[in-house]
Amino acid sequence: MALKHRIEYLRKEHKGLLELAARIEAALTLAGRQAVLDHEKSLAQLRESEDSLGGVVEHCHADERIVESTLHKYAGEKERAKSEEEHRDLLRNLATFRDELRFATVDRLRGTIIAGHEFARTLQAHVAGESKLLDQIVAKALPPHRRSPSKKVHGATRVSRRTPRGKAHVRKEERNVCST
């Protein structure tokens, strides 16, 4: 049950990170326009996201803080090393983006736009990779008897695997009737 809750937490965290990346991308698109008012609005939106950027740092250091983290407990050495490398890249790109944003002005946005797009791209790729890894962890950790049983279909009847009180139970499958 603890694994299920940890996976749910990480998926919720991933959703938040993807939403952050989308907000940054939208603000950067606004910054790429010609109007000065768009540049001002973009800078305001990007600077408002500063608190959320701290969540990325927290995400990247979670495996170092939590000894029994999901990745360290269930992922292999290769997957952990890849995730740690992605976290380092993500933190590097975040630092570059923050530096550019700190010194950005309405007439000086080019560096911020480039660094922001690189950060958002790296964040999205990292979340996609971790989500795939979480799917693999769930598939490995879930015992076969807890997986939902599939029903076999034979012709027009479906044979249920469950039999009430030992009696064979066969029910008719709903048939698609085509009117001509």
Secondary structure as a PSIPRED ss2 file (coil, helix, strand):
# PSIPRED VFORMAT (PSIPRED V4.0)

   1 M C   1.000  0.000  0.000
   2 A H   0.000  1.000  0.000
   3 L H   0.000  1.000  0.000
   4 K H   0.000  1.000  0.000
   5 H H   0.000  1.000  0.000
   6 R H   0.000  1.000  0.000
   7 I H   0.000  1.000  0.000
   8 E H   0.000  1.000  0.000
   9 Y H   0.000  1.000  0.000
  10 L H   0.000  1.000  0.000
  11 R H   0.000  1.000  0.000
  12 K H   0.000  1.000  0.000
  13 E H   0.000  1.000  0.000
  14 H H   0.000  1.000  0.000
  15 K H   0.000  1.000  0.000
  16 G H   0.000  1.000  0.000
  17 L H   0.000  1.000  0.000
  18 L H   0.000  1.000  0.000
  19 E H   0.000  1.000  0.000
  20 L H   0.000  1.000  0.000
  21 A H   0.000  1.000  0.000
  22 A H   0.000  1.000  0.000
  23 R H   0.000  1.000  0.000
  24 I H   0.000  1.000  0.000
  25 E H   0.000  1.000  0.000
  26 A H   0.000  1.000  0.000
  27 A H   0.000  1.000  0.000
  28 L H   0.000  1.000  0.000
  29 T H   0.000  1.000  0.000
  30 L H   0.000  1.000  0.000
  31 A H   0.000  1.000  0.000
  32 G C   1.000  0.000  0.000
  33 R C   1.000  0.000  0.000
  34 Q C   1.000  0.000  0.000
  35 A C   1.000  0.000  0.000
  36 V H   0.000  1.000  0.000
  37 L H   0.000  1.000  0.000
  38 D H   0.000  1.000  0.000
  39 H H   0.000  1.000  0.000
  40 E H   0.000  1.000  0.000
  41 K H   0.000  1.000  0.000
  42 S H   0.000  1.000  0.000
  43 L H   0.000  1.000  0.000
  44 A H   0.000  1.000  0.000
  45 Q H   0.000  1.000  0.000
  46 L H   0.000  1.000  0.000
  47 R H   0.000  1.000  0.000
  48 E H   0.000  1.000  0.000
  49 S C   1.000  0.000  0.000
  50 E H   0.000  1.000  0.000
  51 D H   0.000  1.000  0.000
  52 S H   0.000  1.000  0.000
  53 L H   0.000  1.000  0.000
  54 G H   0.000  1.000  0.000
  55 G H   0.000  1.000  0.000
  56 V H   0.000  1.000  0.000
  57 V H   0.000  1.000  0.000
  58 E H   0.000  1.000  0.000
  59 H H   0.000  1.000  0.000
  60 C H   0.000  1.000  0.000
  61 H H   0.000  1.000  0.000
  62 A H   0.000  1.000  0.000
  63 D H   0.000  1.000  0.000
  64 E H   0.000  1.000  0.000
  65 R H   0.000  1.000  0.000
  66 I C   1.000  0.000  0.000
  67 V C   1.000  0.000  0.000
  68 E C   1.000  0.000  0.000
  69 S C   1.000  0.000  0.000
  70 T H   0.000  1.000  0.000
  71 L H   0.000  1.000  0.000
  72 H H   0.000  1.000  0.000
  73 K H   0.000  1.000  0.000
  74 Y H   0.000  1.000  0.000
  75 A C   1.000  0.000  0.000
  76 G C   1.000  0.000  0.000
  77 E H   0.000  1.000  0.000
  78 K H   0.000  1.000  0.000
  79 E H   0.000  1.000  0.000
  80 R H   0.000  1.000  0.000
  81 A H   0.000  1.000  0.000
  82 K H   0.000  1.000  0.000
  83 S H   0.000  1.000  0.000
  84 E H   0.000  1.000  0.000
  85 E H   0.000  1.000  0.000
  86 E H   0.000  1.000  0.000
  87 H H   0.000  1.000  0.000
  88 R H   0.000  1.000  0.000
  89 D H   0.000  1.000  0.000
  90 L H   0.000  1.000  0.000
  91 L H   0.000  1.000  0.000
  92 R H   0.000  1.000  0.000
  93 N H   0.000  1.000  0.000
  94 L H   0.000  1.000  0.000
  95 A H   0.000  1.000  0.000
  96 T H   0.000  1.000  0.000
  97 F H   0.000  1.000  0.000
  98 R H   0.000  1.000  0.000
  99 D H   0.000  1.000  0.000
 100 E H   0.000  1.000  0.000
 101 L H   0.000  1.000  0.000
 102 R H   0.000  1.000  0.000
 103 F C   1.000  0.000  0.000
 104 A C   1.000  0.000  0.000
 105 T E   0.000  0.000  1.000
 106 V C   1.000  0.000  0.000
 107 D C   1.000  0.000  0.000
 108 R E   0.000  0.000  1.000
 109 L C   1.000  0.000  0.000
 110 R H   0.000  1.000  0.000
 111 G H   0.000  1.000  0.000
 112 T H   0.000  1.000  0.000
 113 I H   0.000  1.000  0.000
 114 I H   0.000  1.000  0.000
 115 A H   0.000  1.000  0.000
 116 G H   0.000  1.000  0.000
 117 H H   0.000  1.000  0.000
 118 E H   0.000  1.000  0.000
 119 F H   0.000  1.000  0.000
 120 A H   0.000  1.000  0.000
 121 R H   0.000  1.000  0.000
 122 T H   0.000  1.000  0.000
 123 L H   0.000  1.000  0.000
 124 Q H   0.000  1.000  0.000
 125 A H   0.000  1.000  0.000
 126 H H   0.000  1.000  0.000
 127 V H   0.000  1.000  0.000
 128 A H   0.000  1.000  0.000
 129 G H   0.000  1.000  0.000
 130 E H   0.000  1.000  0.000
 131 S H   0.000  1.000  0.000
 132 K H   0.000  1.000  0.000
 133 L H   0.000  1.000  0.000
 134 L H   0.000  1.000  0.000
 135 D H   0.000  1.000  0.000
 136 Q H   0.000  1.000  0.000
 137 I H   0.000  1.000  0.000
 138 V H   0.000  1.000  0.000
 139 A H   0.000  1.000  0.000
 140 K H   0.000  1.000  0.000
 141 A H   0.000  1.000  0.000
 142 L C   1.000  0.000  0.000
 143 P C   1.000  0.000  0.000
 144 P H   0.000  1.000  0.000
 145 H H   0.000  1.000  0.000
 146 R H   0.000  1.000  0.000
 147 R C   1.000  0.000  0.000
 148 S C   1.000  0.000  0.000
 149 P C   1.000  0.000  0.000
 150 S C   1.000  0.000  0.000
 151 K C   1.000  0.000  0.000
 152 K E   0.000  0.000  1.000
 153 V E   0.000  0.000  1.000
 154 H E   0.000  0.000  1.000
 155 G C   1.000  0.000  0.000
 156 A C   1.000  0.000  0.000
 157 T E   0.000  0.000  1.000
 158 R E   0.000  0.000  1.000
 159 V E   0.000  0.000  1.000
 160 S C   1.000  0.000  0.000
 161 R C   1.000  0.000  0.000
 162 R C   1.000  0.000  0.000
 163 T C   1.000  0.000  0.000
 164 P H   0.000  1.000  0.000
 165 R H   0.000  1.000  0.000
 166 G H   0.000  1.000  0.000
 167 K C   1.000  0.000  0.000
 168 A C   1.000  0.000  0.000
 169 H C   1.000  0.000  0.000
 170 V E   0.000  0.000  1.000
 171 R E   0.000  0.000  1.000
 172 K E   0.000  0.000  1.000
 173 E C   1.000  0.000  0.000
 174 E C   1.000  0.000  0.000
 175 R C   1.000  0.000  0.000
 176 N C   1.000  0.000  0.000
 177 V C   1.000  0.000  0.000
 178 C C   1.000  0.000  0.000
 179 S C   1.000  0.000  0.000
 180 T C   1.000  0.000  0.000
